[in-house]
């Protein structure tokens, strides 16, 4: 009895399967050919959107990396500039201690220059706290700048050679003798006086001497630019001197201990 029921159930299921297969709906060829391009376009659009998003994320990451690299490059450039300047300052100190005077106090930076044409004064970033004192000579490898006339805790004022209040004892370079005195002649020259017997001429180089007891001997002061004609009653020979150093372009100076 049971096997008959099983056989009947099997026959019914077989018949339903055949009917379902016979009447299965198949999409027409025209419909399939129409939907295929749409599917491809959708896939392409999706791929393009994904690539665009990936590119945007990648570009933002590159922008962040580039910004960080630029920042690091700026830091390295600043450090390199500081090291280059410090090396130049040390070379300057070495030259001065070998050629002008061994008793240097230190190197100072010029932080301000007198804006007038009647005076020539510099403000330095070293003062009393660094051992700077009044009357200390100030120089660079190219020649003498002037001397300290005022000192604060962290700054000092230098009267340059071309200032009308400046004076320095000078001699002809090359052991030619001829002691004289040079004073500032604004805006950018010196006026030096020598004895009538001193054979000073245009092109002669003047250096410091011990007159006044302030400056070390032999530091370059300037070059004779003009020799004034002698009058019958003149007791001294006057010359115009171009200073060895243009104080308007000086950045770092060396302060000397003085005599």
PyMOL commands that set and color helices and strands:
alter all, ss='L'
color gray80, all
select helices_A, chain A and resi 2-22+29-99+128-130+247-249
alter helices_A, ss='H'
color red, helices_A
select strands_A, chain A and resi 104-113+121-124+137-140+143-151+156-160+167-172+177-185+189-195+205-208+220-227+236-243+252-256
alter strands_A, ss='S'
color yellow, strands_A
deselect
rebuild
show_as cartoon
